[in-house]
Amino acid sequence: MRAGWISLAGLLASVAGLAGCDPPPLSPNGVVGVFGGVGLGDGEFSYPRAITIGGDGSVFVVDKSARVQRFGGEGTFEAAWRMPEKAAGKPVGLAVHPDGRILVADTHYHRVLIYDRQGQLLDEFGEHGNGDGQFQLPTDVAVDGEGFIYVSEYNGNDRITKWTPDLAFVLAIGEQEVDGRRLARPAAIDIDAQQTLWVADACNHRIVSFDLNGQVRSIFGEMGKEPGQLRYPYDISVTNEGTLLVCEYGNSRLQWFDKRGRTLRTWGTPGRSIGQLWSPWGAAAAADGRIYVVDSLNSRVQIIRP
């Protein structure tokens, strides 16, 4: 076990088994595991910037070294691969397809790359531009219940494009003003069981939802640091309970909302200690209720059970 894993997972699991309950938290506010640390070795990170969880519980993290790493659910390193190019910039988004393929928003190369879980490149789509089938700095990827793929982008396009399962362009979403403003760096997207597309509209400090044909369904959020307000929401994840988990880069916290936009709770304060965050880029909700948050400037992933 790598030194970067500091949760003493085996000991905690043994205690939990005897007690018949979940492992005790590492900190009073629900941290049950931490993995990573600064470095370029297996299980280490150089400014991690996106995270996603597969159907089997595998955790995938991409960092600023242009490397994707795969971990088990407890943070044990399993595999890694690097993007084919990185001189122009590094990816900031990824998703796991229901069939197990890994989709990486290769941001600065204006494309999406598709890998198997071992890192073998299988396919790619997109090219630089602002027309149909083109991208400007793609930020994230999501897949709906029928296998259609959605890609968010910014730098002038500031939209989401929809693609067929066999990678043909369908339509663009969000190119018109929404409540008087165009999308401004839609940093992350997710799709819920009702097939609603949720968008973290980062530079507008709000959340916008659409149906899968591009019609606006809801809008909420404003800039600020109070509960219910947002400051640079860089990620959004639909939990199994149907709530919206939003990762706020600017407020160094997580915030949960119901689908009507009412805030439910917040978690995290700025800092370096366990249970604190420093400019987090991403968070993902696992099927077992645990939350994995990319604590970017602390070069680690914290696992919480809120």
Number of C-alpha atoms within 10 A of each C-alpha: 9 13 10 17 21 15 19 13 16 11 11 17 15 12 15 14 12 8 10 9 10 13 18 14 16 19 13 10 15 17 22 27 24 25 23 27 19 16 13 12 11 16 25 23 28 22 22 29 27 31 27 24 23 21 13 11 15 19 24 24 25 29 25 18 18 22 20 24 24 26 19 15 18 18 26 19 20 15 16 19 17 14 17 11 12 17 9 8 15 21 29 28 31 29 25 25 19 14 10 14 19 25 23 26 26 28 23 20 22 21 24 24 20 23 18 15 19 14 18 12 16 11 12 16 16 21 16 15 14 13 11 14 20 19 31 24 26 35 31 28 26 23 24 21 12 10 15 19 22 25 27 30 27 19 14 14 25 26 25 27 25 25 19 15 13 9 15 15 19 15 16 21 21 22 14 13 9 13 11 7 9 16 29 20 26 32 27 32 29 23 22 17 11 10 15 18 26 25 29 29 28 24 17 21 23 24 24 23 23 19 16 17 13 18 12 17 12 16 18 17 19 16 17 14 14 11 14 20 17 28 23 26 33 30 29 28 27 23 19 14 10 14 18 25 23 26 32 27 23 21 23 25 26 25 23 23 20 14 15 11 18 13 17 14 13 18 17 16 15 15 14 12 11 18 22 18 27 22 22 31 28 31 28 24 23 23 15 10 13 18 22 25 25 29 28 24 19 23 22 25 28 23 28 22 16 13
